[in-house]
Amino acid sequence: MSDSILLPAKQTRRLDRSIAVEVRNPLRRLPAPQRLAALPPESRQVLADLLVELAGDARQRANRSWARNKAPMAAY
């Protein structure tokens, strides 16, 4: 039995909308992700590696900054 049968029509529409990829991740509506999907797998992997390294670097910098500056901020 489907859940949509048990829900009023208004709630069913809301449920249908909430499972749409574009609603859950609005970035998917932009043209760039569509162009990325068209790239060869090797190119997408290089980009994915770059983004993972970038995120790791940003995390390390943030942790270093917090370790150096948290005492003055805690006293504030």
C-alpha positions as CSV (number, residue, x, y, z in Angstrom):
1,M,0.0,0.0,0.0
2,S,1.4,3.4,-0.9
3,D,1.6,6.2,1.6
4,S,0.2,8.6,-0.9
5,I,-3.1,6.8,-0.7
6,L,-3.4,7.5,3.0
7,L,-2.6,11.2,2.7
8,P,-4.9,14.0,1.7
9,A,-4.2,15.5,-1.7
10,K,-2.5,18.6,-0.4
11,Q,0.0,16.6,1.7
12,T,0.6,14.2,-1.2
13,R,1.7,17.1,-3.4
14,R,4.0,18.3,-0.7
15,L,5.5,14.8,-0.3
16,D,6.0,14.5,-4.1
17,R,7.7,17.9,-4.2
18,S,10.0,17.0,-1.2
19,I,11.4,14.0,-3.0
20,A,12.3,15.9,-6.1
21,V,16.1,16.1,-6.6
22,E,16.0,19.8,-7.3
23,V,14.2,20.5,-4.1
24,R,16.6,18.5,-1.9
25,N,19.6,19.9,-3.7
26,P,18.9,23.2,-5.5
27,L,22.4,23.2,-7.0
28,R,21.3,20.4,-9.3
29,R,19.1,23.0,-11.1
30,L,22.1,25.0,-12.1
31,P,23.7,24.5,-15.6
32,A,27.2,23.7,-14.3
33,P,26.4,20.4,-12.6
34,Q,24.7,19.3,-15.8
35,R,27.8,20.2,-17.7
36,L,29.9,18.3,-15.1
37,A,27.8,15.2,-15.6
38,A,28.7,15.3,-19.3
39,L,32.4,15.2,-18.6
40,P,34.4,12.0,-19.0
41,P,34.7,10.0,-15.7
42,E,38.4,10.7,-15.4
43,S,37.8,14.5,-15.5
44,R,35.1,14.2,-12.9
45,Q,37.4,12.2,-10.7
46,V,40.1,14.8,-10.9
47,L,37.6,17.5,-10.0
48,A,36.3,15.4,-7.1
49,D,39.8,14.9,-5.8
50,L,40.5,18.7,-6.0
51,L,37.3,19.5,-4.0
52,V,38.1,16.9,-1.4
53,E,41.6,18.3,-1.0
54,L,40.2,21.8,-0.9
55,A,37.7,20.9,1.9
56,G,40.5,19.2,3.9
57,D,42.7,22.2,3.6
58,A,39.9,24.5,4.7
59,R,39.1,22.3,7.6
60,Q,42.8,22.2,8.7
61,R,43.1,26.0,8.5
62,A,39.9,26.5,10.4
63,N,41.1,24.1,13.2
64,R,44.5,25.9,13.4
65,S,42.8,29.2,13.6
66,W,40.4,28.1,16.3
67,A,43.3,26.6,18.3
68,R,45.2,29.9,18.1
69,N,42.3,32.2,18.7
70,K,39.9,30.5,20.9
71,A,41.4,31.8,24.2
72,P,40.9,35.4,23.3
73,M,37.4,34.7,22.0
74,A,36.5,32.7,25.1
75,A,37.5,35.6,27.3
76,Y,35.4,38.0,25.2
